[in-house]
């Protein structure tokens, strides 16, 4: 049975892991990334990487999965910025 704590954890994971995907989609469709700041993308990548390592070391697969998705979103933005920026 799912308790309230798990529901909030799941909702937090969904919102965190989807953070970059609306911008990825918008950038992909418009082929425009000039307004995206490199430091923000780099911080997103670094943040995801640090949390992935932490989740791996703690063997917390919930945390690990969330941050792999977050890192993926930041990485896609990185690629789009390199291509269209």
C-alpha positions in Angstrom: 0.0 0.0 0.0 1.2 3.5 -0.8 1.4 5.9 2.1 1.4 9.7 2.0 5.2 10.0 2.2 5.6 7.8 -0.9 3.0 9.8 -2.8 4.9 13.1 -2.1 8.2 11.3 -3.0 6.7 10.1 -6.3 5.3 13.5 -7.1 8.6 15.2 -6.3 10.4 12.7 -8.5 8.1 13.3 -11.4 8.4 17.0 -11.3 12.1 17.0 -10.8 12.8 14.5 -13.5 10.6 16.4 -16.0 12.2 19.8 -15.2 14.1 20.2 -18.4 11.8 18.4 -20.9 9.5 21.3 -21.7 12.5 23.4 -22.7 14.0 20.5 -24.6 10.8 20.1 -26.6 10.5 23.9 -27.2 14.1 24.2 -28.3 13.8 21.2 -30.6 10.7 22.5 -32.3 11.9 26.1 -32.7 15.5 25.2 -33.4 16.4 28.2 -31.2 18.5 28.1 -28.0 20.1 31.5 -28.0 18.2 32.5 -24.8 19.4 29.4 -22.9 22.3 30.2 -20.5 25.3 27.8 -20.7 25.8 28.0 -16.9 22.3 26.9 -16.2 22.7 23.8 -18.5 26.1 23.0 -16.9 24.7 23.3 -13.4 21.8 21.0 -14.4 24.3 18.4 -15.7 26.5 18.7 -12.6 23.5 18.6 -10.3 22.2 15.4 -12.0 25.6 13.7 -12.0 26.1 14.4 -8.3 22.7 13.1 -7.3 23.2 10.0 -9.5 26.5 9.2 -7.7 24.8 9.8 -4.3 21.8 7.6 -5.2 24.2 4.9 -6.4 26.3 5.0 -3.2 23.1 5.0 -1.1 21.6 2.2 -3.2 18.5 4.4 -3.5 17.0 3.4 -6.8 14.1 5.9 -6.5 16.7 8.8 -6.2 18.9 7.2 -8.9 16.1 6.9 -11.5 14.8 10.4 -10.9 18.2 11.9 -11.4 19.1 9.8 -14.4 16.0 11.3 -16.1 16.9 14.8 -14.9 20.5 14.4 -16.2 19.1 13.1 -19.5 16.9 16.3 -19.9 19.9 18.5 -19.1 22.1 16.5 -21.5 19.5 16.9 -24.3 19.5 20.7 -23.7 23.3 20.6 -23.8 23.2 18.9 -27.2 20.5 21.3 -28.6 22.4 24.3 -27.3 25.6 23.1 -29.1 23.6 22.5 -32.3 21.4 25.6 -32.4 23.0 28.0 -30.0 
